[in-house]
Amino acid sequence: MFRPVAFSVRGPDSLQIGFNKAPSNQLAIDNFQILSNFGNEPNLTIKSIEFSGSVITLLYSISAPLVSYTLVMQDTPFQNFESEDGEVLQVNGSDNKFVFIGPEGPNDIRDNMIDYLSTVYDGAEDNLLHKHITNLAEQMSTARATIRQKSNSVYL
């Protein structure tokens, strides 16, 4: 039975799916969808597919940090989602879907704030302190980018 056995988000614009058998290299972008699980965030656009043995790498538009998405692997009228030897992926809602969270983008201000945080505080990603530091760091990063665009140190 052809099925996915591994799934990994590689960054804000790529993910990998490992299968128990090599997937058909005839699979197209239409065989995949990345749907946003939040109404105010758009679905992601898949830009390309890369095949390497039993692994498929999808490159897509940049995901929003900490937003939930669902990857759907599906048949199309032109191409079944199948392995090289013709075994079809079961489209039953569990073998053909993965839910993932858009990773946080790099932010050197946040990273420095977390690195210099006293050991008394827990800076784990899933708590209120980390979220507050992330919010402050995003605002500082935006302000820094604006100042650099203006090329004027008077704003500091």
C-alpha positions, 0 to 999 in steps of 0.5 A, spaced: 500 500 500 502 506 497 502 511 503 506 517 506 511 515 512 515 521 514 513 529 513 517 535 515 517 542 514 524 545 512 522 552 513 517 557 511 517 556 504 518 548 503 516 541 506 518 534 505 514 528 504 517 521 505 513 515 502 514 508 503 515 507 495 518 512 490 512 516 488 510 517 480 514 523 477 508 525 473 505 528 479 504 535 478 502 541 482 495 540 482 496 534 486 497 538 492 494 543 496 496 547 502 490 550 505 490 555 511 486 553 517 484 560 518 479 565 515 484 571 514 490 567 512 490 565 504 492 558 502 499 557 500 501 557 492 505 551 490 511 553 486 515 547 484 515 540 486 522 536 487 523 528 486 528 524 490 527 517 490 521 516 495 521 523 498 518 529 495 520 536 496 514 542 495 516 549 495 511 554 496 509 561 497 512 563 504 507 561 510 505 566 516 508 564 522 504 560 527 499 559 522 495 552 521 495 549 514 493 543 511 497 539 506 492 535 501 495 530 497 489 529 491 488 525 485 486 530 479 482 528 473 489 528 469 493 524 474 492 520 480 496 520 486 500 514 485 507 510 486 512 509 480 509 502 480 502 504 479 499 503 486 494 509 488 494 513 495 488 512 499 484 518 499 481 517 506 482 523 510 488 520 514 493 518 509 493 524 504 493 530 509 498 533 514 496 539 518 502 543 520 504 550 523 508 555 519 515 556 522 517 563 525 521 566 521 528 568 523 529 574 527 535 576 530 532 581 535 528 576 538 533 570 538 538 575 542 532 577 547 531 570 548 539 568 549 540 573 554 533 572 558 535 570 565 534 562 567 529 564 572 524 565 566 522 559 561 523 562 554 520 556 551 516 557 544 509 555 547 508 560 553 506 567 554 513 570 555 516 567 548 510 570 545 510 577 548 518 577 546 516 575 539 511 581 538 516 586 541 522 583 537 517 583 531 515 591 532 523 593 533 525 589 527 520 593 523 522 599 526 529 598 524 527 596 517 524 603 516 529 606 519 534 603 515 530 605 509 530 612 511 538 612 512 537 617 517 540 616 524 536 622 527 530 617 528 534 613 533 
